[in-house]
Amino acid sequence: MQRAIYISWKITSRSAQEAQVLQQWLSSRIDLDRVMTDTVHATPNGVEQVQTVPHRLGDYFAAIRVVPDNSANTASLRLIFQRRPDAGRFWKDLMVNILQEIEGSAPTATIELDAKAESEPTQRSSVA
């Protein structure tokens, strides 16, 4: 069984203007050259070790795009993650981190899973 390569999230703001501001803010957050860091704590032999591990979005995603929602609601947009076939497990953490950044930046916006698919979602769809 193949795993979904495309995951689409519907983000709804209170107004079209708020959605536009969010879309502009997101452009730098979803750049494939962006590096996010993860702090790893380990305690081998009772000695704590802390390591910072960089993760480049482009190493996990072939594309991350913001597109208008196909519904009549201009306050909504879709955030589509295209996972690389060779992406390691950490892609999920990176996606969740970006969604949490959206929640922190736009606390009145709602985020809901829109679709999971093996091919790029082109029309308004529901969760598969």
HELIX and SHEET records of a PDB file:
HELIX    1   1 ALA A   16  ARG A   29  1                                  14    
HELIX    2   2 PRO A   44  GLY A   46  5                                   3    
HELIX    3   3 LEU A   57  ASP A   59  5                                   3    
HELIX    4   4 TRP A   91  SER A  105  1                                  15    
SHEET    1   A 4 PHE A  61  PRO A  68  0                                        
SHEET    2   A 4 SER A  76  ARG A  83 -1                                        
SHEET    3   A 4 TYR A   6  THR A  12 -1                                        
SHEET    4   A 4 THR A 110  ALA A 117 -1                                        
SHEET    1   B 2 VAL A  35  ALA A  42  0                                        
SHEET    2   B 2 GLN A  49  ARG A  56 -1                                        
END                                                                             
